[in-house]
Amino acid sequence: MRVKTGVVRRRRHKKILKLARGFYSGRRKHFRKAKEQLERSMYYAFRDRKRKKRDFRQLWIIRINAACRINNISYSKFIHGLKLANIDLDRKILADMAISNPNAFSKIVETIKEKI
C-alpha cells in the first residue's frame, strides 16, 4: 500500500521552519538543518530556564555581600542576624534595597548588629 504524505509532511516542515525563523543561513531554510538546530536550541532554552534562577540568586548574594562589607559586616553574619531579628525579606528585595536605597539597608544592618 502506498502512503502519500504530501500535506502532512508539508505542515510538519512548515511548523519546524516557522520556529527556526531567526536562525542563520541554511539553519532557517533547510528542513534537516533547521530541525537539528531547533532541537539543540530547545535543549538550551530548557536548561537555561533552570539556570536563570541560579544565576539571579548568585547575583543577589554578590550585591548583598558588597553592601554588607560597606557596613562592616560579613554576609553570613548578616543572614544569621536576619533570622534572629525575624526580618522576612528575601535576597531579591535586599539586593534591590542595597542598590537603590542604601540608607534603609544600613538601618537594617544596624538592627541586625544589635541582635547579634
N, C-alpha and C positions, 0 to 999 in steps of 0.2 A: 504494500500500500504506500502511496506517495504522500508525503506531508509537505504542504506548501506553507511557508512561514512568512510570507511577504509582509502582511500588515503587522503581525505580531513582532517580527524582527525589527521592522522599521520603527515601531513605537518604542521598543526597548532601546534601540540605538539612539533615538531622539532624546529619550529620557536621560541617558548617560551623557550625551553630548551637551545637553542643556545644563547639566550640573558642572560640566567641565568648561564652561564658557570663558572663565578668566585665565585659563592656562595658556602657556606659551607654545607657539608653533604647532607641531603635529599632535601635541598632547590635548589640543582642543578640537582638532579636525579629524583625526583618525580614531575610529572606534576602539581598537585594541589598546592603543597607547593611552587614550583618554580613560578607559576602564582601569588600566593598571595604575595610572596616576591618581585616579579618583579613589581607588582602594587605599592607596598609601595616604592620601590626604585625609580620608575619613578616619584612618587609624591615628594619625597625628592629632586630628581635631578631638577625638575621644580621649586620647591620652592627655592632651594639654588642658582639657576642661578640668580634669582631676588635678593636674599640676598647678593650675592657676590659683587654686585655694592655698596650696602650699607656699607658692611664691609670694602671695599677698601677706600671709601671716608672717613670713620671714621679713618682709619689708617693714611691716608694722613694728616688729620686735626691734629691728635696727633703729627705727626712728624713736621709739620709746627709750631705748638704751642711750641714744645720743642726748636726748633731753634729760634723762636721769643723771648722766655724767656731768652735765652743766650744773645741775642742782646738788652735786656731791653725794650721790647715792648710786649703788650698783643696781643693775636691772633685777637681779634675783632678790635683793632685799626689798626693792620697790614692789615686786609682785607679791612677796610674802607679806609686806605691810598692807597691801590692798586687801588680802584675805583677812588679816587681823582687824582692820578698820571696817570691815563689811562694806567696802565700796564695790558695787557691782557694775563696773564699766569694762567693756571688752577692749581688746587690743586695738581694734579698728577705731573706736571712739577716742581712746587715749592717744593714739598716733596722730589723729587729726587735731586733737586738742594741743598736743606738743608743738605742732607746726603753726596752727592758726591762732592759738590763744595761749602763749607761754606763761602768762601771769596766772591763769587758772590752773595750769599744770603745776606750777611751782607751789600754789596753795595746797593742792592735793599732796604734793611731796612733803610739805610741812606737816600736814595732819598724819601722814604715814610715819614720819620721823618721831612724832610724839608717841605713836602706838608701839614702835619697835623698842 
